[in-house]
Amino acid sequence: MATPEEIERRVAENDAARSERRSAAAKQIGELAQRRAAVAEQLDDIERQLGDVLAAAQDVIGIDELAKFTDIAAADLTRWLDSRKTSRTKRKRTAGSTAATKKAASQVPTTTKTSAASPTSTAPVPHGSPVGAADTPARVPAAAT
């Protein structure tokens, strides 16, 4: 029978190879994620610059013409221009736009309208006929099938 020290040594020896692989995988993923973040930041910067140039050039050349000259899809040009516009517009909060104010405003009671097809609705009264006249047929709701 193996001693407790021998068991501990065998387990550590067995786990060493797995630990090395786990460590190597974690390091590689960490490095790749950092590279990806740097490239994504560069891409965001380039797209921002594209949007700025597109905005500045709008008075002399349109999206369709640029697409024709550059062989870049008009949808891509439009996306770069639009993303530039939305990223620069930020709303300022006013004193009354707190969460409590918004919640209170959303709890304002609303009135409900009854549908013309509801069972309680009545037929419209022709102009000149008194309400409840005997010759006015009553509206009867259709039976559900």
C-alpha positions in Angstrom: 0.0 0.0 0.0 1.3 3.5 -0.9 2.0 6.0 1.9 0.2 9.3 2.0 3.4 11.1 0.8 3.7 8.7 -2.1 0.0 9.3 -3.1 0.5 13.1 -2.9 3.6 12.9 -5.1 1.8 10.7 -7.7 -1.2 13.1 -7.8 1.1 16.1 -8.2 3.1 14.3 -10.9 -0.1 13.4 -12.7 -1.5 16.9 -12.5 1.7 18.7 -13.6 1.1 18.0 -17.3 -2.5 19.1 -17.1 -1.6 22.3 -15.1 1.0 23.2 -17.7 -1.5 22.9 -20.5 -4.1 24.9 -18.6 -1.6 27.6 -17.8 -0.4 27.7 -21.5 -4.1 27.9 -22.7 -4.9 30.7 -20.3 -1.8 32.7 -21.3 -2.5 32.3 -25.0 -6.1 33.3 -24.6 -5.2 36.3 -22.5 -2.6 37.5 -25.1 -5.0 37.0 -28.0 -7.8 38.9 -26.2 -5.4 41.8 -25.6 -4.4 41.9 -29.2 -8.1 41.8 -30.2 -8.9 44.7 -28.0 -6.1 46.7 -29.5 -7.2 46.0 -33.0 -10.9 46.7 -32.2 -9.8 50.1 -30.8 -7.8 50.8 -33.9 -10.8 49.8 -36.1 -13.1 52.1 -34.0 -10.7 55.0 -34.5 -10.5 54.4 -38.3 -14.3 54.2 -38.6 -14.6 57.4 -36.6 -12.1 59.1 -39.0 -14.1 57.7 -42.0 -17.2 59.2 -40.6 -15.5 62.6 -40.0 -14.2 62.7 -43.5 -17.5 61.7 -45.0 -19.3 64.4 -43.0 -16.8 67.0 -44.0 -17.1 66.0 -47.7 -20.9 65.9 -47.9 -21.1 69.4 -49.4 -19.0 68.3 -52.4 -19.7 64.6 -52.9 -22.6 62.3 -52.0 -22.6 58.8 -50.7 -23.8 57.3 -54.0 -21.0 59.1 -55.9 -18.4 58.0 -53.4 -19.6 54.4 -53.7 -19.3 54.6 -57.4 -15.8 56.0 -57.4 -14.4 53.9 -54.6 -16.2 50.6 -55.1 -17.2 50.7 -51.4 -20.8 49.8 -50.6 -23.0 52.7 -50.1 -24.4 50.9 -47.0 -20.9 50.8 -45.4 -20.4 54.5 -46.2 -23.8 55.4 -44.7 -23.1 53.3 -41.6 -19.8 55.0 -41.0 -21.4 58.4 -41.4 -24.4 57.6 -39.2 -22.3 56.0 -36.5 -20.3 59.1 -36.3 -23.4 61.2 -35.8 -24.9 59.0 -33.1 -21.7 58.7 -31.2 -21.2 62.4 -30.9 -24.7 63.3 -29.8 -25.2 62.9 -26.1 -28.2 64.1 -24.2 -27.8 66.2 -21.1 -30.0 65.4 -18.2 -32.3 68.0 -17.0 -33.3 68.6 -13.4 -36.6 66.9 -13.9 -35.4 63.8 -15.7 -34.7 61.6 -12.7 -35.7 58.0 -12.4 -38.4 58.9 -9.9 -39.9 61.5 -12.3 -39.9 59.0 -15.1 -41.5 56.4 -13.0 -44.2 58.8 -11.8 -44.9 59.9 -15.4 -45.3 56.3 -16.6 -47.9 55.6 -13.9 -50.3 58.3 -15.1 -53.7 56.6 -15.5 -55.0 56.3 -19.1 -58.5 56.2 -20.3 -59.7 53.2 -22.3 -61.9 53.2 -25.3 -64.4 50.5 -25.9 -64.3 48.9 -29.3 -67.1 49.4 -31.8 -67.3 45.6 -31.9 -67.8 45.2 -28.2 -71.1 43.6 -27.1 -72.1 46.8 -25.1 -71.9 49.2 -28.1 -75.0 50.5 -29.7 -75.8 51.3 -33.3 -75.2 54.8 -34.4 -78.4 56.9 -34.4 -79.2 58.4 -37.8 -79.3 62.2 -37.9 -82.7 63.5 -37.0 -83.9 60.3 -35.3 -84.6 60.4 -31.6 -82.5 58.3 -29.4 -84.2 55.0 -28.6 -86.8 55.3 -31.4 -88.8 52.2 -32.0 -87.8 51.9 -35.7 -84.1 51.8 -34.9 -82.9 48.1 -34.9 -80.9 47.0 -31.9 -77.4 45.8 -32.5 -77.0 42.2 -31.5 -73.5 40.8 -31.2 -72.7 37.8 -33.4 -72.4 34.5 -31.6 -68.8 33.1 -31.3 -68.2 29.8 -33.1 
